Amino acid sequence: MAERLAPRLKAEPALALLAASADPHVDWLDLLWGPRFDRAAALDLAATRPGLDAAVLLSAGERFDALAAPARQRLRRLIVRHRVHRMAHAPHPAD
């Protein structure tokens, strides 16, 4: 899976925008959970994170809003599934 996604992450900067976040899955879900991309939250997020390009983030929002409703829901499910998978393999805090 990682081999398939790596070239896409390099080609699509919006996908890696929140990679430096403590929990990028939660940040993305905050922006994508409603019926439309939450532009106000995206601008707030960009204002609090140096180096986060608000224009690229808003462009990702435009692309999200252009998706059909089933595709938007599928994307949300993929984010949740990836987060659960990642957390299942995270090191234990006591380690």
Backbone torsions as a table, in degrees:
resi	resn	phi	psi	omega
1	MET	NA	-46.1	-179.0
2	ALA	-60.7	-36.6	179.5
3	GLU	-64.1	-34.7	178.9
4	ARG	-73.3	-35.1	-175.7
5	LEU	-83.5	-27.7	-175.3
6	ALA	-55.3	-49.3	179.1
7	PRO	-63.0	-34.4	-179.4
8	ARG	-69.3	-38.6	178.0
9	LEU	-62.6	-37.7	178.2
10	LYS	-68.9	-36.8	-177.7
11	ALA	-80.8	-23.4	-176.1
12	GLU	-120.8	92.6	-176.9
13	PRO	-61.3	-25.7	-179.1
14	ALA	-64.0	-31.4	-178.6
15	LEU	-66.7	-29.4	-178.0
16	ALA	-101.4	6.9	-175.8
17	LEU	-53.3	-43.9	-174.0
18	LEU	-102.2	17.9	-177.2
19	ALA	-60.4	-30.0	-179.2
20	ALA	-83.0	-2.7	-179.6
21	SER	-67.9	153.5	175.6
22	ALA	-60.9	-37.5	175.9
23	ASP	-144.7	85.3	-176.7
24	PRO	-60.9	-28.5	179.6
25	HIS	-62.3	-45.3	-179.9
26	VAL	-65.3	-42.3	178.5
27	ASP	-60.1	-45.6	178.8
28	TRP	-63.8	-43.4	-179.7
29	LEU	-63.8	-36.1	175.7
30	ASP	-58.2	-38.9	-177.7
31	LEU	-79.9	-27.8	-171.5
32	LEU	-107.7	-1.5	-171.1
33	TRP	-70.7	-36.0	-178.0
34	GLY	-75.6	-177.8	-179.0
35	PRO	-67.4	-22.4	177.3
36	ARG	-133.2	159.6	177.3
37	PHE	-59.7	133.5	-177.5
38	ASP	-84.7	91.6	-176.6
39	ARG	-66.7	-37.7	179.2
40	ALA	-62.6	-44.4	178.4
41	ALA	-65.7	-36.1	178.6
42	ALA	-64.0	-43.0	179.0
43	LEU	-67.0	-39.3	176.2
44	ASP	-61.9	-43.4	179.9
45	LEU	-62.5	-44.8	179.9
46	ALA	-64.7	-33.2	-179.6
47	ALA	-70.0	-26.5	-177.5
48	THR	-96.7	-6.9	-178.0
49	ARG	-121.3	104.3	177.2
50	PRO	-59.8	138.5	178.8
51	GLY	89.7	-10.9	178.1
52	LEU	-84.3	115.2	-176.1
53	ASP	-78.7	108.1	-178.2
54	ALA	-61.6	-36.7	-179.0
55	ALA	-64.4	-41.4	178.8
56	VAL	-68.1	-39.4	178.2
57	LEU	-63.4	-43.6	178.2
58	LEU	-67.2	-33.1	175.7
59	SER	-63.8	-39.7	175.6
60	ALA	-61.7	-36.8	177.2
61	GLY	-63.9	-39.6	177.5
62	GLU	-62.2	-41.9	179.7
63	ARG	-66.6	-39.5	178.2
64	PHE	-62.5	-46.8	-178.5
65	ASP	-64.8	-24.8	179.5
66	ALA	-77.9	-14.6	179.1
67	LEU	-71.3	151.8	172.9
68	ALA	-69.1	154.8	-177.8
69	ALA	-52.6	-44.2	179.3
70	PRO	-63.3	-35.4	178.9
71	ALA	-69.7	-37.8	176.5
72	ARG	-63.1	-43.1	179.8
73	GLN	-66.5	-38.6	177.8
74	ARG	-62.6	-41.8	178.2
75	LEU	-61.4	-43.4	177.3
76	ARG	-60.2	-44.3	179.3
77	ARG	-63.0	-39.0	178.7
78	LEU	-64.3	-39.8	178.5
79	ILE	-63.6	-46.2	179.7
80	VAL	-62.7	-45.4	-178.9
81	ARG	-62.7	-41.2	179.2
82	HIS	-64.9	-38.9	179.6
83	ARG	-64.9	-45.6	179.6
84	VAL	-61.8	-43.9	179.3
85	HIS	-62.3	-43.7	-179.4
86	ARG	-65.4	-41.3	-179.2
87	MET	-67.9	-32.3	179.5
88	ALA	-66.6	-23.4	-179.2
89	HIS	-107.7	7.8	179.0
90	ALA	-73.9	148.7	177.9
91	PRO	-66.8	149.3	178.4
92	HIS	-71.8	139.1	-178.8
93	PRO	-57.8	-25.7	179.9
94	ALA	-79.2	-12.2	-178.8
95	ASP	-73.2	NA	NA
